[in-house]
Amino acid sequence: MSETNMSDNPLLKPWTGPFETPPFERIKPAHFRPAFDIALKQARGEIDAVAANPEPPTFANTIEALERAGRSLTRVASVFFNLAGAATNDELEAVEREIAPIMSRHRSATYLNEALFSRIDALKTNEQNLDLTGEQSRVLNRYHLNFTRNGAGLPAESKARLAEIGERLASLGAQFGQNVLADEKSYLLLLDESERDGLSKSFIASAARTAAERGFPGKYGVTLSRSSIEPFLQFSKRRDLREKAFRAWAARGESGGPTDNRAIAAEMVILRAERARLLGYESFAHFRLADTMAKAPAAALDLLQSVWEPGRARAAKEEEALQDIIASEGGNFKVAPWDWRYYAEKRRGAEFDLDENDIKPYFQLDQMIEAAFYAAHRLFGLTFTERFDIALYHPDVRAWTVTGREGAPVALFLGDYFSRASKHSGAWMSDFRGQQKLDGPELPIIVNVMNFSKGGDGEPSLLSFDDARTLFHEFGHGLHGMLSDVTYPTISGTNVARDFVEFPSQLYEHWLEQPEILRRFALHAQTGEPMPEALLQRLLSARRFNQGFATVEYAASALVDLGLHLDPAPRDLDVVAFEKQELARLRMPEAIAMRHRTPHFQHIFSGDSYSAAYYSYLWSEILDADGFEAFEEARDIFDPTVAGRLRDFVYAAGDSRDYETAYREFRGRAPLPQALLRKRGLETAPAGDA
């Protein structure tokens, strides 16, 4: 893009649409790199001006000035990285590979600026005399901690090496995620009519559309999206095809070709360990957890071990039951990872009189969206009004204006629900703009991204119960962003410790499982009739079914993650060999695979979000299990007093207070860990082998 038409770049011009939504209809891939270049230069100038300010440092001329710096860059980056995850293409991937190290370089230049840090350090030293509000004190301390954790105050050679490491890690993380997406996009298991045995009508219809879209009309396509592969493994009667699909799923990032992630993951682990040593920590895990609720790897390991043995013992009992089913059908093979979901579904059907074909028609996507909205209305007084006047980044994306009890706007909420080749797998919440009030109210633009199968020919999209739980989970994250009510961007919304951020999302899942919600929203797709009470009760009775399997596949991933990052100085690392060694040490059941194998473990390698911190889901589960019991004790799942404390001290609070304090203010006491085992049904599980 030439200098003469840079003024036409929509990323850099004022956004004048509703909620100042990005002008997606005018943004092209070619706009991003020049917009980044200009916004980075502007941000660098604004930050350097704070560092060079001749006036003595004050909270206003240093911290608040930094909070205002780089707003144009934040806008450009928020649009770009959201699209890179949910609507990418070859052009955007090329920009991502270019811009990731450049953004890291900018970050390092900020955190390693000694003149800037000296101003922040002076404020921290004199904090007691600054007359700061509680929120301002939290922001100052967050800035000081962020700078020291990124190398401020270290010798010049250490800072230079940290900058090199950061730049390299950014490039590797971008490539890792792109490689996983490439493996997922390239795989398609084609079925003919004789190979559909056991598959539901809705799955067959979706698979037919997938195959037709890929150029194979008359066939049925299974992809590596969870919304495709998991139901196939759950219901296909063809063991050979289940094995074929499972092996492809498990081998993502391990192809031996250009998308192989093993060397990338190994280099990232080695670089992270070096970074931690430069910063004075025993290992990367020690560095990472120092700024979390857990505080140290030992606490996270203790938690994981507390569920590992009960989970493994329960899984052994589950495996015995599956083996009995295989034997009763005349099978002469040992249950394998590609068998577990299939025979577990048979066992669930037999023990609870449940058939997924009977359940799924009651979980229409639109009804589950409305159920999530309804619970938010009852809890927090929010109203969601769909709008059709905003051009969004894909035709499938929907938008709702969110208003509070008094009718004033609170946020714009976007929902991007369907799987497509241009979208990374999984489910997540993000924002196109975070909430803040530094220069007047700035309302958030929040997005939930999922990968559900799309209904066709006018048919509604049907979800599994687990899909519906994912929707509620991500909407809980969304509420954490939408209800944020703080002044400063740094502590807004989900900008909290990794092992606290999952608490609001996992807590919200509980409302899906309440009979009051299901009776109102679990309506049959064809008849509109509510789910029969007997079926509803059987579904709820099965909530703890297969928890041994669920605990083991998750905890194994979390333990491997921590193990990789506890090595103080890894050398010649083979991540797959390490994975096998660690699973052998744990006595991992052969019939269960890790939820995320290392070569495609995007949580810990597509960026830094959950590196050495995948345990966080379990840590937050203590909080969510104990926290929902507050509503049960009040005998009202929408109790206004409990909901008010939940909003004020959790969903609206961001990082404005200590997390233990925030939980105590909501709950009235510290969390009780026993609630976790009760929730998973493991409290009576034997401690040793089954």
Secondary structure as GFF3:
##gff-version 3
##sequence-region A 1 690
A	DSSP	three_ten_helix	3	8	.	.	.	ID=ss1
A	DSSP	three_ten_helix	18	20	.	.	.	ID=ss2
A	DSSP	three_ten_helix	24	26	.	.	.	ID=ss3
A	DSSP	alpha_helix	29	51	.	.	.	ID=ss4
A	DSSP	pi_helix	59	64	.	.	.	ID=ss5
A	DSSP	alpha_helix	65	68	.	.	.	ID=ss6
A	DSSP	alpha_helix	71	86	.	.	.	ID=ss7
A	DSSP	alpha_helix	90	111	.	.	.	ID=ss8
A	DSSP	alpha_helix	114	125	.	.	.	ID=ss9
A	DSSP	three_ten_helix	127	129	.	.	.	ID=ss10
A	DSSP	alpha_helix	134	149	.	.	.	ID=ss11
A	DSSP	alpha_helix	156	186	.	.	.	ID=ss12
A	DSSP	beta_strand	189	191	.	.	.	ID=ss13
A	DSSP	three_ten_helix	193	195	.	.	.	ID=ss14
A	DSSP	alpha_helix	201	213	.	.	.	ID=ss15
A	DSSP	beta_strand	220	222	.	.	.	ID=ss16
A	DSSP	alpha_helix	226	235	.	.	.	ID=ss17
A	DSSP	alpha_helix	239	250	.	.	.	ID=ss18
A	DSSP	alpha_helix	262	278	.	.	.	ID=ss19
A	DSSP	alpha_helix	284	289	.	.	.	ID=ss20
A	DSSP	alpha_helix	297	328	.	.	.	ID=ss21
A	DSSP	alpha_helix	337	352	.	.	.	ID=ss22
A	DSSP	alpha_helix	356	359	.	.	.	ID=ss23
A	DSSP	three_ten_helix	360	362	.	.	.	ID=ss24
A	DSSP	alpha_helix	365	380	.	.	.	ID=ss25
A	DSSP	beta_strand	383	387	.	.	.	ID=ss26
A	DSSP	beta_strand	398	403	.	.	.	ID=ss27
A	DSSP	beta_strand	409	418	.	.	.	ID=ss28
A	DSSP	beta_strand	428	433	.	.	.	ID=ss29
A	DSSP	beta_strand	445	452	.	.	.	ID=ss30
A	DSSP	alpha_helix	465	482	.	.	.	ID=ss31
A	DSSP	three_ten_helix	489	491	.	.	.	ID=ss32
A	DSSP	alpha_helix	498	512	.	.	.	ID=ss33
A	DSSP	alpha_helix	515	521	.	.	.	ID=ss34
A	DSSP	alpha_helix	533	541	.	.	.	ID=ss35
A	DSSP	alpha_helix	547	566	.	.	.	ID=ss36
A	DSSP	alpha_helix	575	586	.	.	.	ID=ss37
A	DSSP	three_ten_helix	598	600	.	.	.	ID=ss38
A	DSSP	alpha_helix	602	605	.	.	.	ID=ss39
A	DSSP	alpha_helix	616	633	.	.	.	ID=ss40
A	DSSP	alpha_helix	640	646	.	.	.	ID=ss41
A	DSSP	pi_helix	647	651	.	.	.	ID=ss42
A	DSSP	alpha_helix	659	667	.	.	.	ID=ss43
A	DSSP	alpha_helix	674	680	.	.	.	ID=ss44
###
